[in-house]
Amino acid sequence: QGRPLGSVYPLWQDRVRGEWLSDVLTHPHEGRPLAAQLVAAGLRLHAEPGRSLLDGCGLTVARVEMVKEYGDDVLVGLAMNRTQCRSAADDFVLDPVLIRDPGRSAPDRGASVTGYLVGAYCIEAELLTWRRLHFPGGVRPGDLVAFVNTAGYQMHILESASHQIRLARNLVPGADGWVLDPIEQSS
């Protein structure tokens, strides 16, 4: 869209989890590893894993409600609004995954298209991602769009039920399949 991004959340890093912590603790400072200095000083290191604990977890899914021509591209309207698919950064940079409606056979899919994901609000800023996406086998109403790795990066505090759009529900694995997250019981 020709719109420069001021901040993009660092969803990918060379070193994560144990490797990263090992690098920090073995890093030499004043000639000795940090871990040795902590032990010598009688200090304990407490680290809060924060979002890294949820790295690789979570899935945010929305149904395709409409596909509309937009010049040489298409606008793919999802059953969600931008507040339901938003990180604290300008854009969520992981490409979403298109899950095709299993009731539609391959020949019925349509031609390859490029376009933008839009939410249910009627404003220009309602692009769900600012990037132009490619859909090799087309995209149709009834398909699903999944944003992966969202557990640590999407913010519930930003959600809005404007236009009577139902807020997303959180599901967790239970003994008999997926169940509502206990956090949903209080709302």
N, C-alpha and C positions, 0 to 999 in steps of 0.2 A: 504494500500500500504506500510505499515511499515514506513511511512514518518511522523515524529513527526511534529505537528503543532505548530509554534511559537506564533501565535496570532489567536484567534477566536473571532469574534465580539460578545459581550454579547447581543445576540438577545432575551434572556429571563432573567427577573429579578423578584424577589419576589414582589417588590413594584414599581408601575409605576404611572405616571400622578399625579392626585390629591392626592392619598395616599402618594406618595413619597414626594411631596411638603409639605403636612401636617406634615409628619415625620421631615422634615428639619426645618420647622418653629416652631414646638413644642419641638424640641430637647433642653434640658437644657444646657446652657452654663453659667458658673459662677453662677449657682443657678437659673437662669431665662430662660424662653423660648427665642429662637432667635427672634421670632416675637415681643415680648415685648421689647427687647433690641433695635430693629430697630425703633419701635415707639418712645421709650424714647429718642433716639438719633436724632429723626427727619429725619430719612432716609427712602427712598423708595427703595423697592427691585424690580428690573427689571430682569426677567428671559426670556431667549430665549428658546422656546421649542425645537428648532432644530429637530432632527430626531424623537423625541418622539411624535411630532405632527402627524407624518405619521405612527406610530406604528400600525401594523395590516392592513396597506393599501398596495396596489400595487400587481401586478401579472406580472411575466415575463414568456412568453410562447414561446416554440419552437417546431417545428414539428420534429418527428423522421424520419430521412432519410434512415437509414440503421441499421441493427443489424448483428453483425459479431461474430462468435465464437472466444473465446480467452481462450484457455485451458478449465477449467471447468466453466468459466464465459462467458459473452458476453460483447461486446463493443456496446453501444447504441449511434449512431451518430446523433447529433441534428443539425438542420439548424441554427447554430449560432457558434460564436467562444468564447473563454474564456473571451475576453475583453468585451463581451456583457453580461456577467453573472458573475460579479466580485465585491466583496466588497473590502474595504481597508485591510481586514484581509486575512489570508492564505486560509481560506475555508469558504464557506457559509454553515452553519451547519443545516439549516432546510431541512428536507427531501422533495424533490420535489414530486408533485402529478402527477400520470400518468392518462391521460384522454384518454380513448380508442376510437379509430375510431368507430363512431356509425354505419358505414356501414359493420362492421365485427361482425358476431354473436359469441356468447360465445364458441361454439364448435370449431370455427376456430382460437381461440386465441393462442393456443400453451401451452406448458408446463411451469411450474414455472421456473424462471431463476434468477441468480444473476449476477451482472456485474457493469460496470462503464459507466457513461455518458461522452462522448467525443465530442469535437467540430470539426469544419471543417478544422483545421490546421493539418498538418502532422508531428507534433512534440510530443514527449512524455509528455511534460508539458501541453498539450491541454486537459487534464482531466478537466471537468467542476466542478467536486467535487472529492476530494481524497478518498471518502468513497465508499465502496462496497455496492451497493443497491440491494434490493430484489424486484422482480416483480412477485407476486404470480400467475397471470394469463398470464404470458408471456408479451412480448412487440413486436410491429410490426411497420414497416414503415407506416406512416399515423396517428399514435397515436400522442398525444401532451404531452409534459412534461411541467408542470407549477411550477415555483418557487414562493411560496407565500411570502407575507410580504416583498416585495423588494423595495417599494417606498422610504423608508428612508435609504436603505442599499446598493443599487447598484449604481455604479458610471458611469455616462455618460462620464466623463473626461477620462476614460481609454479605450473607444471604439476605435476600429480600423477597417477600411474597407479593410484591406489586403485581397488578393485573391478575390476581387470584391464581398465580402459578404455584402449585403445591411444591413445598420445599422437598428437597431430596431426603430420602430416608437412609439411615445407616444400617447395614446388615453385617453380621459377623457369623462365622461358622458355629453351628450348634450340634448337639448330639444327633439330631435328625435332619440335618441340612442347614440352610441359611435361616437365621432368626434376626429379629430386630435387636439392635445394639441396646443394652440396658440404658444408655443415655437417652434413647427415644422414649422410654417409659415415663420420664419426668417432663416431657414436653407435650 
